[in-house]
Structures are given as C-alpha cells and as structure tokens.
Amino acid sequence: MSAPYERMADAVLRVLVAEGFEGVSVRKVAALAELSIGAVQHHFPTRDAMLAAAMDRASGRFLARLSERLAAEMSAAARLEALAVALVCPEPGDRDISVAWLLRLARAAVDERTALAHRQDWIRMSRWLADLIAEAAPGVEAESAAVELLALLDGLACAVAVEPDRVSPELAERIARGHVQRLLN
C-alpha cells in the first residue's frame, strides 16, 4: 500500500469520524491528505469505496493493536478475555475504530456490497471467538456462545462510541470481562 493511499484512507477515516458518511467528499479527503482531487478520485471513485478503505484502515489498526495485546503464550481464556475487551474499544484512541464500524454497519443496512463485507468480518470474528471458547471451555457450545458474546460486544462498542456517559469505557470493559468469566465457569 502506497503512502499517498494510506494518507487518503486515514483522511477518509478522520472525516467519517468527524462528520459521518454524508460528510465525506473527495474535496475534503484531498485537502486532508494534501493530495489532488484527481488522485482521490482515481483510488476512490465512490463514497462506498471511501468507506471500505476507511474500514480497512480501522480494521488494520485494530488488528495491529490486538496483536500487541495477545501473546502466543497466553492461555486461551486470557486471549478470549483480551479479545473481548479489545472489541468494546474502551481506549480513547480506539473511538475512530468503533465509529467506522458503526457507520459501515448503518451503510450495510441499505447497501448489499457493504453488507457482504460486514457479514464476512462478523463471521470471521465469530469463528475466532468460537475457537477460543472451544479451547478455553470445552463443555460450552462454542458457536452459539460466540454469537452471543459478539452481539454483546457489538452493543457495548456502540454504546461506548455513542453514549459514553451512559456506558463508560470502564463499565463496558467490566461487563465484557464479567461475561467472559461467566462463560468460562
């Protein structure tokens, strides 16, 4: 991935977080990325392409941060808890990841291509959780437990991003950890 492309994807993400999907424009992205309008149009012919690039960028950042938190020597239970906490995005620097996820989710409700990408990511994350649950708690039906856990974590991440006064990052983290502990016991 080229540096100009990364600058454009970062710029789209910044505009999305600040102004929502409707606020994204080629002109704003070009100005923030300090590139020409033509360069932006070449890489992102549509708003949906911009949203996809921003979500890819946010996902990449999320996975990079996650790899720092998950160590191979950690038990499956510890990795499951760390993943669950990371998915609620309680760190202030992770808000853009939650907002990008929410905006893509909203777009997925009305756009089939976006919905397909969202479903694929959701299924991949659900499988990852199921694998960790199966390893950490062999007596638990891992597939359904993973779907339930991911739905809870999605809701908590949304609440932290949209209503942090109602559901603080600390409360979301406590709920996530508590649910994982109950699941494992």
N, C-alpha and C positions, 0 to 999 in steps of 0.2 A: 504494500500500500504506500502510495507516494505521500510526501509531506504536504503538498497542496490539498490532496484528497482528505487527509486527516484533519487539516485545518478547516476544510469545508464541513466535514462531518461534525467536528467539535462546534463549529458556528451554528449549524442546524440545531444541535442539541441545546446550546445556550438559548437560542431563540424559542425553541419549543418550551423549555422550562419557564422562560420569562413571559411568553405571550400565547402559548398554546398553538395548536395545529393551524388555526386560522391566521395567526400572526407570522407564519413562515412565508418568506418571499425570497426570490432569487436575489433581489437588490439587497435585502438585509444580510443574507448569508454572504454575499460577495463583499459587502462592506466589512463585516466582522472578520472574515477570513483574509481580508486585504488581497482579494483576487478579482479578476474581471467577471462581469456578469456572464460573459460567454463561457468562461471556464466552469462556472457553476452550472450553467445550462447544459454543458457538454456531459458532466458527470451526473447531474440530477435533472432529467427532462420533466419530471413531475413532482408535485408535493409528496406523493406517496413514496417516490424514490428517495426524497429527502428524509422522510420519516423512517424508512427502512435503514438508511445509512446511520441516522442518529441512534436508532435502537441497536444496531450492530455495534456502534461505538460504545454505547452504555453497557451492553452485554459484555463486550470485551473488557471494559474496565471492571465490571462486576466480577468476571471470572479471574482476572488478574489479582484483584484484592482477595478473592476467595482462595486462590492458590497460596497466598501468603499466610492465610489462617489455617489451612488444612495441611497437616503433615502426615506423611505416609505411616509414621509410627503411631499415630493416634488410633485409639480404638474406634470401631465402627460407631459406637454410641457417642463418643466425643465428636467424631466427624459429623454425625447426624445433627447433634445439637449446634455445632458451629455453622453448619449449612442453614439450619432453620433460623438461627439468629441473623445470619447474613441476609437471608431472603426478606426479612422485615425492614431491612435498610435502616437500622437505628442510628448510624453515624451521620452527622450533619452533612458531610461531604457526599453522601450517597443519595441525597434527595433527588438529584437530577436523574438517577437511575430509576427511582420509583415513578417520577413524573413521566419519563419517557415510556415506561411500561404501561402506565395508566392511559396515556394518550394513544399508544398503539392499541391497547385493549378497546378503547372507545372507537377507534377507527375500524377495528376488526368487526364491530357490530354492524357496520354498513358496507364493508369492502371485503369481498371474498379472498382476494390475494393477501391482504393483511391478516385476515382471519386464519388462513392456512399457515402463514409464518408463525402466528401466535400459538396456534394449536401444536405445531411441531415443537416449539420451545417448551410449552407446557407439558407435553408428553415426555420430552427428554428429561425435564426436571423431575417429573413424577416418577419416572423409571429410576433415576438416580436416587431419589428418596427411598423408593421401594427396595432397591438393592441394599442400601444402608440399614433400613428397618429389618430386612430379612436376615442380615448378618448380625445385627445387634440384638434382635428379639425374635429368635426363630419360631416362637409359638404364636406370633401375631400374623394375621393375614396381611401381608405387606402391601399388596396392590391397593386395597381399599384404604388402608391406613395412610398410605402415601397421598392418595387423592384427598382424603380428609385433611391431612396436615397441610398440603399445598393450598387448599382452599382457605384454611385458617390464616396461613402466612400471607397469601394474597390480600385478604381483607385487612390484616394488620398493616401491611406495607401501604395500602391505600389510605388507611386512617392516619398513619404517621405522616404521609405526604400531604394530605388534605386537611386533617384536623388534629394537628399535634397538641393542641390544648386539651382535647378530649382524650386522645390516646397518645400519650407521650412516647418517645422512643424507648425510654426506660420501661414503661408499662408493657409496650409491645414485646420487648425483649424478655421480660419476666413471664408473659403469657406464653411465648414461644418455647422458652426453656421448660416451663411447667408442663406444657402439653407433651413435649418430647419425653420428659421424665415419667409422666403417667403412662405413656405409650410403652416405655421400656420396662416398667414394673408390672 
